[in-house]
Amino acid sequence: MVLTDLGMPGLSDWEVCKAVKGISPQVPVGMITGWEMEVEEKEIDENRIDFLISEPFDFSQVLSRVRENLDKRGRGFLS
């Protein structure tokens, strides 16, 4: 699984997500964002992002989304 932040300086996270999926499509990719703007569903689909977590968040939200996405792929997590 890859978790990345939409607002990293000097690097397009959209490109990171597409590159990961290009190398290994089965790897879940999640993006964290604190941007005020709404991220459009079209952008999420085009960039092959599996889930989005908006700031502010707590760690239990991150664990829940990670668990959901790994369980979808039959990998189980944190039983």
Backbone as numpy.savetxt, mean C-alpha at the origin, in Angstrom:
# Nx Ny Nz CAx CAy CAz Cx Cy Cz
5.51 -8.12 1.41 4.67 -6.95 1.41 5.55 -5.72 1.41
5.08 -4.70 0.69 5.78 -3.42 0.66 4.82 -2.35 1.15
5.27 -1.55 2.11 4.54 -0.36 2.56 5.40 0.84 2.21
4.79 1.82 1.56 5.54 3.01 1.18 4.71 4.24 1.51
5.36 5.38 1.52 4.70 6.64 1.83 4.58 7.45 0.54
3.38 7.94 0.27 3.15 8.71 -0.96 4.04 9.94 -1.04
4.38 10.54 0.08 5.10 11.80 0.06 6.60 11.72 0.25
7.24 10.64 -0.15 8.69 10.55 0.02 9.39 11.55 -0.91
10.39 12.26 -0.41 11.10 13.22 -1.25 12.02 12.54 -2.26
12.05 13.07 -3.47 13.00 12.62 -4.48 12.69 11.31 -5.15
11.52 10.73 -4.87 11.20 9.43 -5.44 9.69 9.34 -5.62
9.26 8.88 -6.78 7.84 8.72 -7.01 7.38 7.38 -6.45
6.53 7.45 -5.45 6.02 6.21 -4.86 5.12 5.46 -5.82
4.48 6.20 -6.71 3.67 5.54 -7.74 4.57 4.62 -8.56
5.75 5.09 -8.91 6.68 4.28 -9.69 7.22 3.10 -8.88
7.45 3.31 -7.59 7.90 2.21 -6.72 6.85 1.11 -6.74
5.59 1.47 -6.58 4.51 0.48 -6.56 4.44 -0.29 -7.88
4.49 0.43 -8.99 4.44 -0.24 -10.30 5.65 -1.15 -10.50
6.82 -0.71 -10.05 8.03 -1.53 -10.21 7.94 -2.82 -9.40
7.46 -2.72 -8.16 7.33 -3.91 -7.33 6.38 -4.90 -7.99
5.24 -4.42 -8.45 4.25 -5.29 -9.10 4.78 -5.86 -10.41
5.62 -5.09 -11.10 6.22 -5.57 -12.34 7.18 -6.73 -12.10
7.87 -6.68 -10.98 8.83 -7.74 -10.63 8.11 -8.93 -10.03
7.16 -8.66 -9.14 6.48 -9.73 -8.41 5.02 -9.33 -8.16
4.13 -9.62 -9.11 2.74 -9.16 -9.01 1.98 -9.64 -7.78
2.41 -10.73 -7.18 1.70 -11.26 -6.02 2.05 -10.55 -4.72
3.08 -9.71 -4.73 3.48 -9.00 -3.51 2.46 -7.89 -3.23
1.84 -7.91 -2.04 0.92 -6.83 -1.69 1.68 -5.52 -1.50
1.10 -4.44 -2.04 1.70 -3.12 -1.91 0.68 -2.18 -1.26
1.10 -1.59 -0.14 0.25 -0.63 0.55 0.92 0.73 0.56
0.11 1.77 0.50 0.63 3.12 0.51 0.05 3.88 1.69
0.91 4.61 2.36 0.50 5.46 3.48 0.57 6.91 3.00
-0.45 7.69 3.32 -0.43 9.09 2.91 -1.02 9.99 3.98
-0.41 11.12 4.15 -0.92 12.14 5.05 -1.37 13.36 4.26
-1.38 13.23 2.96 -1.76 14.34 2.10 -3.22 14.68 2.31
-3.52 15.95 2.29 -4.89 16.41 2.46 -5.77 16.00 1.28
-5.17 15.91 0.12 -5.96 15.60 -1.08 -6.47 14.16 -1.05
-7.52 13.95 -1.77 -8.05 12.61 -1.94 -7.25 11.91 -3.03
-6.83 10.70 -2.78 -6.18 9.91 -3.81 -7.29 9.23 -4.59
-7.30 9.44 -5.88 -8.37 8.91 -6.71 -8.24 7.40 -6.90
-9.38 6.73 -6.95 -9.43 5.28 -7.16 -8.70 4.91 -8.45
-8.80 5.75 -9.46 -8.13 5.50 -10.74 -6.62 5.42 -10.55
-6.06 6.32 -9.74 -4.62 6.32 -9.47 -4.21 5.04 -8.74
-5.04 4.63 -7.79 -4.75 3.42 -7.02 -4.70 2.21 -7.95
-5.70 2.11 -8.83 -5.77 0.99 -9.78 -4.62 1.03 -10.79
-4.38 2.21 -11.37 -3.32 2.34 -12.38 -1.95 1.99 -11.84
-1.74 2.29 -10.57 -0.42 2.07 -9.97 -0.34 0.77 -9.18
-1.40 -0.03 -9.28 -1.43 -1.40 -8.75 -1.25 -1.47 -7.24
-1.83 -0.50 -6.54 -1.77 -0.46 -5.08 -2.89 -1.32 -4.52
-2.55 -2.16 -3.56 -3.55 -3.04 -2.95 -4.37 -2.36 -1.86
-3.75 -1.45 -1.12 -4.50 -0.74 -0.09 -3.82 0.57 0.25
-4.63 1.48 0.80 -4.18 2.82 1.16 -4.52 3.04 2.63
-3.58 3.60 3.37 -3.80 3.96 4.77 -3.57 5.46 4.89
-4.59 6.17 5.39 -4.47 7.62 5.53 -4.04 7.98 6.94
-3.15 8.97 7.02 -2.73 9.50 8.32 -3.79 10.47 8.80
-4.01 10.62 10.06 -3.33 9.90 11.13 -3.91 8.49 11.27
-3.07 7.57 11.69 -3.50 6.20 11.90 -2.79 5.67 13.14
-3.29 4.56 13.65 -2.57 3.92 14.74 -2.07 2.57 14.24
-1.15 2.02 14.98 -0.47 0.81 14.54 -1.43 -0.36 14.34
-2.49 -0.41 15.12 -3.46 -1.50 14.96 -4.15 -1.44 13.60
-4.35 -0.25 13.06 -4.92 -0.12 11.72 -3.97 -0.70 10.67
-2.70 -0.42 10.82 -1.70 -0.95 9.89 -1.69 -2.47 9.96
-1.65 -3.02 11.17 -1.65 -4.48 11.32 -2.90 -5.11 10.71
-4.02 -4.47 10.90 -5.27 -4.98 10.36 -5.24 -5.04 8.83
-4.77 -3.97 8.20 -4.70 -3.94 6.73 -3.68 -4.94 6.20
-2.56 -5.07 6.89 -1.55 -6.05 6.50 -2.14 -7.46 6.59
-2.79 -7.75 7.70 -3.40 -9.07 7.91 -4.42 -9.36 6.80
-5.31 -8.42 6.53 -6.34 -8.60 5.49 -5.70 -8.95 4.15
-4.67 -8.23 3.80 -4.07 -8.43 2.47 -3.26 -9.72 2.39
-2.61 -10.10 3.46 -1.89 -11.37 3.43 -2.86 -12.55 3.48
-3.94 -12.41 4.25 -4.94 -13.47 4.32 -5.60 -13.70 2.96
-5.82 -12.62 2.20 -6.39 -12.75 0.85 -5.52 -13.63 -0.03
-4.25 -13.61 0.24 -3.29 -14.36 -0.57 -2.96 -15.72 0.06
-3.68 -16.07 1.13 -3.49 -17.37 1.78 -2.18 -17.50 2.53
-1.65 -16.38 3.02 -0.36 -16.42 3.69 -0.47 -16.33 5.20
-1.64 -16.00 5.72 -1.82 -15.89 7.17 -0.83 -14.92 7.79
-1.18 -14.37 8.94 -0.31 -13.39 9.58 -0.78 -13.14 11.00
0.13 -13.11 11.91 -0.16 -12.72 13.29 -1.40 -13.40 13.84
-1.41 -14.70 13.89 -2.59 -15.41 14.38 -2.93 -15.12 15.81
